Amino acid sequence: MKRKKIIAAFLLAVMAINMFPVQVFASSHREAPAIADDPLADNTDLYAFRSPDKPNTVTIVANYVPLQLPQGGPNYYSFGENIRYEIHIDNNTATPGDDIIYRFTFKKVNEDPTTFFNIRLGKQNLKTTYTLERSMDGGKKFQVVVKNGIVPPPNIGTRSISSPVGLNAPDYKTLMQNSIATASTGEKVFCGTSDDPFFVDLGGIFDLGDAPRTTGTQPRDGVACKNVSAIVLQVDISTLQKNRKPVSEAKNILDSDYVIGVWASASRQRIRVLQDDGSENTSGPWVQVSRLGMPLTNEAVIPVGNKDLWNRLTPYEDLSYIKRFGNYFYNPELALYMDDTFFGGAVPGLTKLRIQRNSLGAFGFGNGQDGLYGLKGNAALKGTALDDAIFGKLLLPAAKSPRSVDLWPIFNTGVPNLKPYQLATGKNGNPLAEGKPFINNFLPNGGDMLRLNMATPVTPRNHPQFSSGGIISAAVLGLTDPAYNSNKNLQWIPNMDGFPNGRRLEDDVTRIELQAVGGIALAAIGLWYDDYNGTGSPVTQQLVNNLTYTTGIEANDMPFQSIFPYVAEPFSGTGPCGGTEVTPATNQSVRRSVNNNLSKSTLEIASPDFFVTASPNPFVNNNIIRYRVSTLSTVNISVVDQQGRLVSVLVNQKQQPGIYDIEWKSGNTAKGVYFLTTSVNGQAKQTIKLVKQ
């Protein structure tokens, strides 16, 4: 019997490990089997945001050709010929499909066939130009708006770019600025190589979800010092708005008439013939081979068997495939590793993220639970977005589809400014009541798109509360900061223009999406975590754990430019690699909001008087104990073994209010299980299980 139990446990662990998606979180870098063999047509990322220095415009960044090594000569990556790169805009639910399309095609000319160098004596090999066409009727007619646009050469190095034997340019940034074109219809355009704006610890993620690292190694930005081919387009809001209205005419900062959906694609002709002389001919109808809207959809949500099909579809076909794809959002695979009922212990890096299985003592959002479906037909849903009379069954389709109320709209419809999709501020404990508005990018015309409300004001990049946490940071401020939580009126909150309301270059989409899978959006609207007992503060340990979660990498390896095209210049193969290989968690705005703004408020939302975290855990030698003291107190933090014997006293003194970090240097302490015990003024507080590996 004992042997059978051991075998069963082993099989369960293997199944849990094998179920973890090894293709996740490179955003869209090599995300599907077929497109991995066609890097020139591979969408990597998509961004859409109101331009920080020109707020009457929206900037769209569509990146292609992943993981370019800057020293990858002599045949450097660039945009491919015989490929249509397209940016699609949907701005009107009354019209089917796209409303605006920008189409880019590229051409290469060999200026000097006598050399193997890419650049020599002022000539390029191969020099790339582009044509930009625009359609304002969904693709029926196209107009050429840029012809012979310049693509800067790859940033090979100083001799190739700046010396007299190369291009003799002042520097690479000058080449980038000089290549910016203005379309005949007013758009500003840049096409060229840039540093990859995406940032994530790919090594940790691919190491069976080890992000943040739990093995004692340092986090490392997996796309640092790698480049992509960027298409950057800056368009006046009046061009993108469905009635051609400028943003100054918006009724308010969440005006529904200013919502757009953006997606990007790459297409090839169906027939490709290789010739004996090394050339090729293409013919036949165009076939979409890659697409991207929301980051990480095809990586973290769609399973391998459907990834190539997903790339062939348009967002407008997604809803027709709802029976095939819907359940991947309603019951996402990643949620299995944030739920101790399933495989929560299989991925220690995600320990801070746990799904609500009994929110408010009644609602379960774990995979296979009913979420809010139990309220179907209840008068409490009348007038809410979940009312069948308003949106049909779009957001509450069936039993056992728990995440249809949060993850599904985030990815596939946008979030409406209707009950219950408002902050818990002012709801008085009823999540279905009217609360404080903070997002409205609802556009149910299609499926997977990056949706942006162009009326939402820009958060200045130098604002003290600007945060890579995007909408999550805005929610924290709207719930806890007295400047925003004193009433439930619509008002601007910093970072309302952040992901998933569009996507800024600075937004940490990996962290935000993992927090969302971990139920943070549910908590923001008042469906609190299971450790809230219905009295006192809903800012419980589970909520704090989610808000303070980090993958270890929270900023790009290079600073973004403050002016168009905003992306950082590409790395060269001969220069330094950004100055550092490890990008630590540098943007602490969300933590400041959590730790400093969770003060007593009119909502009776207050943080615990003491909380403590330990990271990494499990650990090898040392780990950091972080704790918060709310009032002048005598604090004791000790480590005991499984028999309750004292191993180490880390803190035993009176301390002022604040946040403290201490390191437990376990030294020669044996491997095994220990407990971190804490007390404040002699009263026992939290106990944390520590595992030394």
Order of alpha helices (4+ residues) and beta strands (2+ residues): alpha-beta-beta-beta-beta-beta-beta-beta-beta-alpha-alpha-beta-beta-alpha-beta-alpha-beta-beta-alpha-alpha-alpha-alpha-alpha-beta-alpha-alpha-alpha-alpha-alpha-beta-beta-beta-beta-beta-beta-beta
